Amino acid sequence: MPTPSSLRRTRRATHRVYQLMLSGGMALGITLAGMTGVQAAEGDDAVFGLMKRWAQVNYQSSGDAQETGMEALGKEVRALADQYPDNAHVLTWEGIILASWAKARGGLGALDLAKEAKATLEQAIKLDPQGDNASAYVTLGALYDKAPGWPVGFGDDDKAGEVLRQGLAVNPQGMDTNFYYADYLASEGRKAEALKHARLALKGPARPNRELADQELKREIKALITRLE
């Protein structure tokens, strides 16, 4: 049954395009139960290259070029996830890339990709709730926040807030965890709380090997602060 939140969203957001400025934390060298250290490292090494290319496509291209780039990355990361189905780091980045592909595709035609991303991120969290500095929570929360609601999609304001708060519990000082929660609060009209978390986001520590993503995210944070002040 639809929740009151999803019904509210249906009335105002079924026409919205999936708009996700997604980011994720780095935590290389994860070794999961049931996997050898070598297997985990191999999966993480492969993700590292995809992360770099994702940042370039996400922030330095647009239009058809961005969609084509995300499609290529999506196909690669799906194959990688088939090879390492129990590596939460791999699954987190599969979810991030698929969600970004949905954004680049746009409109309700992106719904299947968004649903696939949602399921993948939920599995990553199940495998490692503390993994990737809460990147899976950030991306999943953004999906709930930006997607159309029932009966078209799965968007749900209340669920978005719940998931983003779970990410903050894992990474309370994070640049991305605070920014996406601030963006959510702003959309809910909770300006003072949003400004508090946006300022925390700006003070968040740099993420290893995420220079381009951090640079672009800081621009988003500053723009949000300017809008809220």
Order of alpha helices (4+ residues) and beta strands (2+ residues): alpha-alpha-alpha-alpha-alpha-alpha-alpha-alpha-alpha-alpha
